[in-house]
Amino acid sequence: MGSGDLDVAINSYENALINWPSDNETWEKLFGTFEKKGDTQGMNYSAFFGKRVIWANSMRPRIAAGAFENVGLMNAETPFQDTRIPEAAERLTTFFKQRQTSKDSREVSQLTKEETIFDNYLIYPAVVVSIGVTVYILMSKFTPSK
């Protein structure tokens, strides 16, 4: 953008969005570059996702992924003229599904850690008490009373 080559700037922003498609600032910069270039189709494309990404980032990842899947379903019924729309929707769907999977993994990991600590360390007092009770019973049966 700094060099004034709008095509290079557009390419850079699009590559950045391939790597991190939920970055609304990059979508905004892409829109601004298309606007400077006078590319109405590019403006529509970047505005379409720019607004939805802001919303998606505020939602649970599973909901956001479903919303972008719907964009793909809309394309299947009536294909968009701009082929970038279904491609970006697919990337965003995958991105938010991965984010949900990562979130689920962290939650399961946290639960597992808590369960492991509880399960591993609760057994020791139970074993000690069981051995103590067993020894007491055996001693009381085999020890002569006074």
Secondary structure as UniProt FT lines:
FT   TURN            2..3
FT   HELIX           6..19
FT   TURN            21..22
FT   HELIX           24..37
FT   HELIX           40..57
FT   HELIX           61..77
FT   HELIX           84..142
//
